[in-house]
Amino acid sequence: MTAHATDRLPLVTATDGHAYLGADAVVALLRAIAESCRNLADEPECDLRTAAAAIDMEADNLDCRAIMRTSNPPKEP
C-alpha cells in the first residue's frame, strides 16, 4: 500500500462538526503540488493528466479522512 502525502496533514474537527485544515497545512499542500508539477515537467512520459490523476488520488484520500473523522465522533468519557 502506498502512503499518501495527505495522510500527514492534520485535520481538526470544529464545533460545527466539520473537518478542517489549518492555513499552514493548506500552504504546505499547495507548495507540494507545485513541486510535484515542477518535477513532472522534466519527465518526458508524464503530462498534466498524470499530475491531475495524482492530485485526484490525494484529494480522494483527504476526503475519506474527513468523512471518517466527522462520521465517527469521539465518545464522551
Number of C-alpha atoms within 10 A of each C-alpha: 3 4 8 14 13 18 12 11 16 13 18 15 14 10 7 6 12 14 18 14 13 11 9 11 16 14 11 12 16 12 12 13 16 12 12 14 17 11 11 16 14 10 9 7 8 13 13 11 9 13 15 13 11 15 14 12 14 17 14 13 16 19 14 12 16 18 13 12 17 16 11 8 10 8 5 4 3
